[in-house]
């Protein structure tokens, strides 16, 4: 479930998953545009404040089992 920080939605990482970084997503006239990867949530947030209708989502390390 995404949470909102002003107009920026932040999707929290899933429990037990290794986060490799974060990307931002924004919708333009051409479609959905991803930017990143950013090594930290703070760096992704600094970029996202420059965008309209931005969303920040985690990027996970490849893994075969969450358990």
SULFEN-V233942 format. One record per pair of residues at least 24 apart in sequence whose ideal C-beta (glycine too) atoms are under 10 Angstrom apart, sorted by the first residue. I is the first residue (numbers start at 1). J is the second residue. If there is no record, write none. Layout:
i->[I;I]
j->[J;J]
This chain:
i->[2;2;2;3;4;5;5;5;5;5;6;6;6;7;7;7;7;7;7;7;8;8;8;8;8;8;8;8;8;9;9;9;9;9;9;10;10;10;10;10;10;10;10;10;11;11;11;11;12;12;12;12;13;13;13;13;13;14;14;14;15;16;16;16;16;17;17;17;17;17;18;18;18;18;18;18;19;19;19;19;20;20;20;20;20;21;21;21;21;22;22;22;22;22;22;23;23;23;23;23;23;23;24;24;24;24;24;24;24;24;25;25;25;25;25;25;26;26;26;26;26;26;27;27;27;27;27;28;28;34]
j->[55;56;57;56;55;45;48;49;54;56;48;49;54;48;49;51;52;53;54;55;44;45;48;49;51;53;54;55;56;48;53;54;55;56;57;41;44;45;48;54;55;56;57;58;55;56;57;58;41;56;57;58;41;57;58;59;60;58;60;66;66;63;65;66;67;58;60;61;63;66;58;60;61;62;63;66;58;59;60;61;58;59;60;61;62;58;59;60;61;47;48;56;57;58;59;47;48;55;56;57;58;59;48;49;50;51;54;55;56;57;51;53;54;55;56;57;50;51;52;53;54;55;51;52;53;54;55;52;53;59]
